[in-house]
Amino acid sequence: MDRLKHYRQIIQEVLTEYHHLNEKYGYLTESVLAFDEIHDQYLLLLMGWHKDERIKSVMIHIRLKDNKIWIEEDWTENGVATDLLLKGIPKEEIVLAFHPPHVRQYTEFASA
């Protein structure tokens, strides 16, 4: 299996696992998955209502760019990068894009 196809599969598995967790425990929000394999954008959105206030946020946003996995947004407790590592993705293939470019060099992950 080619590497990007494999990455797409793993990203979708990880986001689907979080989706099911939110379905089970997310009492204020509905979880929505958005997978765009053409543009390689993968999102887990949370939506709902608390009293009269609308809740709508991006919990996880991952994209494939320059043959690497770019984590653009991550509001999980342990970090979605940890889940990707557990699924066999090397650190050198993951960019923590939510950090400014000048800070990424100090992480254990790819800087770009």
N, C-alpha and C positions, 0 to 999 in steps of 0.2 A: 504494500500500500504506500502511495506516495506520502511524503511527510506532511504537506499541508492538509491533505484529506484526513490523515490521522489526527492532526491538531484540531480540525473542525469537529471531528467525532468526539474527541475528549472534551473540548470546550462545551459542546452541547450536552454531554453527559453530566458534567459538573454543574452547569446552570440548571439542568433539569432536576438534579438532586436538591439544590437550594429551593427550587420552585415547589417541590413536594414537601419540603420542610415548612415552607411558609404556608402552604395549603393546610398543613396539619396544625401549626401553632400560631399563624398570623391572624389574630382575632380582629384587628382593625383594618387590615389591608388584604386586597386580592393581589395575587402574584401573576404577572403576565410575562411570558417568554417571547422574545422577538429574535429570530434567527434569519440573517440575510447572507446566504452563502455566496451570492454574486459579488457583493461588496465587502464580504467578510467582516460583518458587524454582528455582535451577539450581545443581547441585553436581557437582564432580568429587571422588570419594572414592578414597583409596588404602588397600588392605587386603592383609594377608599375614602371613607369619611370618619371624622371624629367630631361628634356634635355637628356644628355648622362649618367646620373647617375641612377643606379638601386636602387629602393626603395623596401626593403623587411624586414619586422619586425614582431615580435610577439607583438600584442597589448594586448591580454589577454591569459593567460595560467592558467587553473584551473585543479586540479586533486583531485581525492578522494584517501585518504591514511589514514589508521588507523581509518576508519569510520568518518573522518572529511573532510571538504572541505579546500584544501590547495590552496591559491591564490599565484601562483609562479611568475606571471608577470601581471602588471596592469597599463596600460597607459591611463586609462579613466580619465575624468575630476573630477568626484565626487567619484570615487572608486567603483569597482564592488562589494565590500563587502556591500556597501550601498544598492545596488540593491538586493543582496541576503537577507539582513535584511528585506527589504520591502516585500519580497516574503515569509517571515515567518521563515527564517533560524535563529536559535539562535546564538548569538555572540560566545558562548562556542563551537560551531561546526565549526567555521571558523578560519583558521590559516593564518596569513599574512606572508607567507613563503618568500616573497621578503625582509623581514627584517631579520637581523642576529638573530640566536637563542637567544643570550643573551639580545637582545633588545625587543623581543616579549612579555616578561613578563610585560613590561610597557605599552602595548597596552590594549585596552578593550576587545581584542579577545583572543582566545585560544593560548597558547604558543607552543603547539604541540599535 
